Each structure stands twice: as C-alpha cells, then as structure tokens.
Amino acid sequence: MKTWKPFILIGLALLLNSCIVKSLQPFYTSESLSFNKDLIGSWIDNEKGKWTVESIRTKIEEDRKKGIKLSKEDLALYETYKDGYFITLIKKDKEAGFIAMPFKINQHYFLDFIPIEIKDDEINSLAAEHLLKTHSVAKLDINSGEDVSFSWLSEERLKDLYDAQKIRLKHEKIGFEEDLLLTASSEELYAFLTKYTEADLFKKYEEKEKKWKSNDKLTLTKVNAKP
C-alpha cells in the first residue's frame, strides 16, 4: 500500500453525479466493524471506472516483510484503519484513493468512505486548504462473488426526513450551496442508520423503495469474471 502522507480531500465527486450525505464523524462504531474478503480484487463499474480493493492489514504486513517501517504517526493511523480497505479508483484518467471501513447492521453490510488522495493538477494548494475531511456511507450488496453494488445515502432522502420532522440528527448547512453536513457522533449516526435500514420511516411504498435507490448507485463487476 502507498505510504501514508498528507492527504488532499475532495469528497466523492469523482464517483457520483448527485449529492451524497457527508459527515464529520464516521458512520460506524468499533463494535460494528466486519471485514468481508469478497470485496478484495479488481473491479469495473457501470460507468467504466476501474477499482482496486486491497486489505490495509495485508498490505502493511507485506510492506513490513519488505523492510518498510512505519513512523509513529503512521502506526497510529494503521491501528485506526487496519480492519479496512484501501481503494484506488481510476475514472476518466483521474486517480483517487479512499479508505473504506466495512461494518454491519444486522445482516446488512456498509462501507464508510474516506477520500484520502486525488491526483489532479487542476486543484491548487489554496483550494485544497478549503476541503473538509468528511465521511460518506454506502450500503454494500454482494450480489454474487463477481458482482457487487454500492448505494450511497442520498442527501435528497435525508432532506425528506428532515422536512417531515422524522429525524433530529445533528447537522449544519454549509457553503453557499447549503450542503448538508452531519455533525452527530458516530454512535448517533450508527443508531440512525439502524433505524433507517430496518424501520419504515417513509409513509408511501414508493418512498420506501427509493430508500437506497438513487443516481448514487454503482454496480461493480470483477475483472476476469466468468461470463
């Protein structure tokens, strides 16, 4: 895995077309972490993005065998994220790196995404200083050993719940576009996701069906998958 270094964070605009929910704190708790080896490998998504998913723990162990040593700061980061994945995405000749932390709510898998690096000469240093280190969350559906999908929590769905006064999750509206930024604790976020996933917060059937259906869904097929 690439060595840890100062990160340029730009959100998930490289992945998605519409607005995803962003949070200052992780959506998972340490007790909910659940690693799934089925996600490891190389993938192609339905928008021609190329994904490489690696185990952070495995890559660090391989680096140690090669004699690569981690600094104290790197070791602290490793202890925080060792149960996660390092994901590289190449789309339209632009490369971005993410840490994704896997967790479960009952039988449902989720990924907490943290963008850590993007290679883009168009972002200057001043612009980079204004970018927040935020989290997003996607529901992971393992359709088969060679096909998975990510469905991000949509800002549109959450605004519907706020407007209907169904939730009181702490948040702020930031920037001139008033983007929604969750400021609740990880425990509160996990409790909300549990209710959102399992309970009927939406009255209409059509709204329930759209809970995880939006423009922010990606389907990935494993490279060299059998037809």
Residue pairs with C-beta under 8 A, 6 or more apart in sequence:
1 54
1 56
1 59
1 60
1 63
1 86
2 86
2 97
2 117
3 68
3 74
4 70
4 73
4 74
4 77
5 117
7 115
7 116
7 117
7 133
8 117
8 118
8 123
8 128
8 131
9 115
9 116
9 131
9 132
9 133
9 134
10 96
10 115
10 118
10 120
10 123
10 131
11 22
11 115
11 131
11 132
11 134
11 136
12 20
12 113
12 115
12 136
12 152
14 89
14 91
14 94
14 96
14 118
15 49
15 89
15 91
15 96
15 218
16 152
16 215
16 216
16 218
17 215
17 216
18 154
18 155
18 156
18 214
18 215
18 216
19 154
19 155
19 156
19 179
19 180
20 136
20 152
20 153
20 154
20 155
20 216
21 136
21 137
21 152
21 153
21 154
21 155
21 158
21 180
21 182
22 132
22 134
22 135
22 136
22 179
22 180
22 181
22 182
23 134
23 135
23 136
23 137
23 181
23 182
23 183
23 184
23 189
24 132
24 134
24 135
24 181
24 182
24 183
25 135
25 182
25 183
25 184
25 185
25 186
25 189
26 101
26 112
26 135
26 186
26 189
27 103
27 110
27 112
27 135
27 137
27 186
27 189
27 190
27 193
28 101
28 103
28 110
28 112
28 186
28 190
29 103
29 186
29 187
29 190
32 103
32 104
32 105
32 190
33 83
33 101
33 102
33 103
34 102
34 103
34 104
34 109
35 55
35 83
35 84
35 102
36 102
36 109
36 140
36 142
37 55
38 142
38 145
38 148
39 53
39 85
39 102
39 140
39 142
39 148
40 53
40 54
40 55
40 85
41 52
41 53
41 222
41 223
42 50
42 51
42 52
42 53
42 222
42 223
42 224
43 50
43 51
43 52
43 53
43 148
43 220
43 221
43 222
43 223
44 50
44 51
44 220
44 221
44 223
45 51
45 218
45 219
45 220
45 221
46 218
46 219
46 220
47 91
47 218
48 91
49 89
49 90
49 91
49 218
50 89
50 90
50 91
51 87
51 88
51 89
51 220
52 87
52 88
53 85
53 86
53 87
53 100
54 85
54 86
54 87
54 88
55 85
55 86
56 78
56 81
56 82
56 83
56 84
56 85
56 86
56 99
57 82
57 83
59 86
60 70
60 78
60 82
63 70
70 78
81 99
81 101
83 101
83 102
84 99
84 100
84 101
84 102
85 99
85 100
85 101
85 102
85 111
86 97
86 98
86 99
87 97
87 98
87 99
87 100
88 95
88 96
88 97
88 98
89 95
89 96
89 97
89 98
94 118
94 119
94 120
95 118
95 119
96 115
96 117
96 118
96 119
97 115
97 116
97 117
97 118
98 113
98 114
98 115
98 116
99 113
99 114
99 116
100 111
100 112
100 113
100 114
101 111
101 112
101 114
102 109
102 110
102 111
102 140
103 109
103 110
103 111
103 112
103 190
104 110
105 190
105 193
105 194
105 197
105 198
106 194
106 197
106 198
108 139
108 197
109 139
109 140
109 141
109 142
110 137
110 138
110 139
110 140
110 193
111 137
111 138
111 140
111 150
112 135
112 136
112 137
113 135
113 136
113 137
113 138
114 133
114 135
132 181
134 181
136 152
136 153
137 152
137 153
137 189
137 193
138 150
138 151
138 152
138 153
138 216
139 150
139 151
139 152
139 153
139 197
139 212
140 148
140 149
140 150
141 148
141 149
141 151
142 148
143 149
145 222
146 221
146 222
146 225
146 226
147 219
147 220
147 221
147 222
147 225
148 219
148 220
149 217
149 218
149 219
149 220
150 217
150 218
150 220
151 212
151 213
151 214
151 216
151 217
152 214
152 216
152 217
153 193
153 196
154 214
154 216
155 179
155 180
156 214
157 210
157 211
157 214
158 167
158 169
158 180
159 180
160 202
160 207
161 167
161 201
162 171
166 201
167 192
167 201
169 182
169 184
169 188
169 189
169 192
170 182
170 183
170 184
170 188
171 180
171 181
171 182
171 183
171 184
172 181
172 183
173 179
173 180
173 181
174 181
182 189
184 192
195 201
196 211
200 208
202 208
202 210
202 211
